[in-house]
């Protein structure tokens, strides 16, 4: 059954390894369509024209056996702003085009209640930021994000800081968000917070869109506020 209102477009913000993809997956469990830019980028890297452009710029080592080696590509661009810029010029246009096309189709079909944009540098470089009805910031302590980077991505302890130096600061992303979800515990705790926020609004259809937003909404750990712990797990926009 089709929705009666255009799907809500939710843009995810947050530091690297903050849990944005986990939040996207939770929202997906509640019926939202997920547009994952990283997944699309991985597919676009295998396009013959994209692969050929990468080889011309960075050499055959980045695509042995006609398959792009993402680790080799990362090594070829690491610490070189010009190389990073050239990589973005090759990869970003087809990724943006595919994201825009998929978003347009989802909005036109009106078959989902929401579309979640899991897009790196959404505020910094993506024109899709203007399409967002709501910006959700996933807040996670820097120490916890470093731990995830080391344990889950194999980074050294300083890699996260090096990568985030090329992004808007966490404080700036948080300031521009409409909703803040705190991710400083387990996946189950994160799911509980997201679900409490969404259910408290009456589902996606009950969430205000950016034009109607007046104040930031927060979904925080109950331990932050004993009074909140006694009353309810989350505060929605408009609550006292």
C-alpha positions as CSV (number, residue, x, y, z in Angstrom):
1,X,0.0,0.0,0.0
2,X,1.4,3.3,-1.0
3,X,2.0,6.1,1.5
4,X,-0.3,9.1,1.2
5,X,2.6,11.6,1.8
6,X,5.9,12.0,0.0
7,X,8.5,9.9,1.8
8,X,10.5,11.6,4.5
9,X,14.2,12.1,3.5
10,X,16.5,11.6,6.5
11,X,20.2,12.6,6.2
12,X,22.6,10.9,8.6
13,X,25.5,12.9,10.1
14,X,28.2,12.0,12.5
15,X,31.9,11.4,13.0
16,X,33.7,8.5,11.3
17,X,32.8,5.2,13.0
18,X,30.0,6.8,15.0
19,X,27.4,4.2,14.0
20,X,25.6,5.9,11.1
21,X,25.2,2.7,9.2
22,X,23.8,0.9,12.3
23,X,21.2,3.7,12.7
24,X,20.4,3.4,9.0
25,X,19.9,-0.4,9.4
26,X,17.6,0.2,12.4
27,X,15.5,2.7,10.4
28,X,15.5,0.2,7.5
29,X,14.0,-2.4,9.9
30,X,11.1,0.0,10.4
31,X,10.4,0.3,6.7
32,X,12.8,3.0,5.4
33,X,14.7,2.6,2.2
34,X,18.5,3.0,2.6
35,X,20.7,4.8,0.1
36,X,24.3,3.7,1.0
37,X,26.8,5.8,-0.9
38,X,29.7,3.6,0.1
39,X,28.0,0.5,-1.3
40,X,27.1,2.3,-4.5
41,X,30.7,3.6,-4.8
42,X,32.0,0.0,-4.5
43,X,29.8,-1.0,-7.5
44,X,30.7,2.1,-9.5
45,X,34.4,1.3,-9.1
46,X,33.9,-1.8,-11.2
47,X,32.4,0.1,-14.1
48,X,34.9,-0.3,-17.1
49,X,35.0,3.5,-17.7
50,X,35.6,4.3,-14.0
51,X,38.2,1.6,-13.7
52,X,40.0,2.8,-16.9
53,X,40.1,6.4,-15.6
54,X,41.6,5.2,-12.3
55,X,44.3,3.2,-14.0
56,X,45.2,6.2,-16.2
57,X,45.6,8.4,-13.2
58,X,47.0,6.1,-10.6
59,X,48.6,3.3,-12.6
60,X,47.8,-0.4,-13.2
61,X,48.6,-1.4,-9.6
62,X,45.2,0.0,-8.5
63,X,43.3,-2.5,-10.7
64,X,45.1,-5.8,-11.0
65,X,43.2,-8.5,-12.9
66,X,40.7,-5.9,-14.0
67,X,39.4,-5.4,-10.4
68,X,39.9,-2.2,-8.5
69,X,42.0,-2.9,-5.4
70,X,40.6,-0.4,-2.9
71,X,43.6,-0.8,-0.5
72,X,46.0,0.0,-3.3
73,X,43.8,3.0,-4.3
74,X,43.9,4.2,-0.7
75,X,47.7,3.9,-0.6
76,X,48.0,5.8,-3.9
77,X,46.0,8.8,-2.6
78,X,46.9,8.8,1.1
79,X,48.3,12.1,2.2
80,X,48.2,13.6,-1.3
81,X,45.4,16.3,-1.6
82,X,45.8,16.5,-5.4
83,X,45.4,12.7,-5.7
84,X,42.4,12.7,-3.4
85,X,40.9,15.5,-5.5
86,X,41.5,13.6,-8.7
87,X,40.0,10.4,-7.2
88,X,36.8,12.3,-6.2
89,X,36.5,13.8,-9.7
90,X,36.5,10.3,-11.1
91,X,34.3,8.5,-8.6
92,X,31.9,11.2,-7.2
93,X,30.0,12.1,-10.3
94,X,28.7,8.6,-11.1
95,X,28.0,7.9,-7.5
96,X,26.0,11.2,-7.1
97,X,24.2,10.5,-10.3
98,X,23.1,7.0,-9.1
99,X,22.2,8.3,-5.7
100,X,20.1,11.1,-7.2
101,X,18.4,8.7,-9.6
102,X,17.5,6.2,-6.9
103,X,16.2,9.0,-4.6
104,X,14.1,10.3,-7.4
105,X,12.6,6.9,-8.1
106,X,11.9,6.3,-4.4
107,X,10.2,9.6,-4.0
108,X,8.1,9.2,-7.1
109,X,7.0,5.6,-6.2
110,X,5.8,6.7,-2.8
111,X,6.0,3.1,-1.6
112,X,8.2,3.7,1.5
113,X,7.6,5.9,4.5
114,X,11.1,7.3,4.5
115,X,14.4,7.3,2.6
116,X,17.6,7.4,4.6
117,X,20.8,8.9,3.1
118,X,23.9,7.3,4.5
119,X,26.3,9.5,2.5
120,X,29.8,10.5,3.7
121,X,30.4,14.3,3.6
122,X,26.7,14.9,3.2
123,X,27.0,18.5,4.4
124,X,30.4,19.2,3.0
125,X,30.1,18.1,-0.6
126,X,26.8,16.4,-1.5
127,X,24.0,18.3,-3.2
128,X,21.6,15.8,-1.7
129,X,21.8,17.7,1.6
130,X,19.3,20.1,0.2
131,X,16.8,17.2,-0.3
132,X,16.8,16.2,3.4
133,X,13.7,16.8,5.4
134,X,15.5,15.9,8.6
135,X,19.1,15.7,9.6
136,X,20.0,13.1,12.3
137,X,23.3,13.3,14.0
138,X,24.8,10.1,15.6
139,X,26.9,11.2,18.6
140,X,29.6,8.8,19.8
141,X,32.6,9.6,22.0
142,X,35.9,10.0,20.2
143,X,37.6,7.3,22.2
144,X,34.9,4.8,21.3
145,X,35.1,5.8,17.6
146,X,38.9,5.3,17.7
147,X,38.4,1.9,19.2
148,X,36.0,0.9,16.5
149,X,38.4,2.2,13.8
150,X,41.3,0.1,15.3
151,X,39.3,-3.1,16.0
152,X,36.9,-3.1,13.1
153,X,38.8,-1.3,10.3
154,X,42.4,-2.1,11.2
155,X,43.4,1.5,11.5
156,X,46.2,2.8,13.6
157,X,45.2,5.0,16.5
158,X,45.7,8.3,14.6
159,X,43.9,7.4,11.4
160,X,40.5,8.6,12.5
161,X,41.8,12.1,13.4
162,X,43.6,12.3,10.0
163,X,40.5,11.5,8.1
164,X,38.2,13.8,10.1
165,X,40.6,16.7,9.5
166,X,39.1,16.8,6.0
167,X,35.5,17.0,7.3
168,X,33.3,19.4,9.1
169,X,33.9,19.1,12.9
170,X,31.5,16.9,15.0
171,X,30.4,20.1,16.8
172,X,29.4,21.7,13.4
173,X,27.5,18.6,12.3
174,X,25.7,18.4,15.6
175,X,24.8,22.1,15.5
176,X,23.2,21.7,12.1
177,X,21.3,18.5,13.0
178,X,17.6,18.4,13.8
179,X,17.9,15.2,15.9
180,X,20.7,13.8,18.0
181,X,21.0,10.1,18.8
182,X,23.7,9.1,21.3
183,X,25.6,5.9,20.5
184,X,27.8,5.2,23.5
185,X,26.8,1.6,24.4
186,X,25.7,-1.6,22.7
187,X,23.8,-2.1,19.5
188,X,20.8,-3.1,21.5
189,X,20.9,0.2,23.4
190,X,21.2,2.1,20.2
191,X,18.3,0.3,18.7
192,X,16.2,1.0,21.8
193,X,17.0,4.7,21.6
194,X,16.2,5.0,17.9
195,X,13.0,3.0,18.2
196,X,11.9,5.0,21.3
197,X,12.4,8.3,19.3
198,X,10.6,7.0,16.2
199,X,7.7,5.4,18.1
200,X,7.4,8.5,20.3
201,X,6.8,10.6,17.1
202,X,4.2,8.1,15.8
203,X,6.5,6.7,13.2
204,X,8.0,8.4,10.2
205,X,4.8,10.1,9.3
206,X,4.8,11.9,12.6
207,X,8.3,13.4,12.3
208,X,8.4,17.1,11.6
209,X,10.1,18.2,8.4
210,X,12.8,20.8,8.4
211,X,10.6,23.7,7.4
212,X,8.6,23.1,10.6
213,X,11.5,22.5,12.9
214,X,12.2,25.0,15.6
215,X,14.5,23.3,18.1
216,X,16.8,20.4,18.1
217,X,15.5,17.1,19.4
218,X,17.7,14.7,21.3
219,X,17.7,11.0,22.1
220,X,20.0,10.4,25.0
221,X,21.1,7.8,27.4
222,X,18.8,7.7,30.4
223,X,21.8,8.0,32.7
224,X,22.3,11.5,31.5
225,X,19.2,12.8,33.4
226,X,17.7,11.0,36.4
227,X,14.4,12.9,35.9
228,X,14.2,11.7,32.3
229,X,15.0,8.2,33.5
230,X,12.0,8.2,35.7
231,X,9.7,9.7,33.0
232,X,10.7,8.2,29.6
233,X,13.8,7.2,27.6
234,X,13.7,9.9,25.0
235,X,12.6,13.5,24.6
236,X,10.9,14.5,21.3
237,X,10.8,17.9,19.8
238,X,8.1,20.0,21.5
239,X,8.3,18.1,24.8
240,X,8.8,20.2,27.9
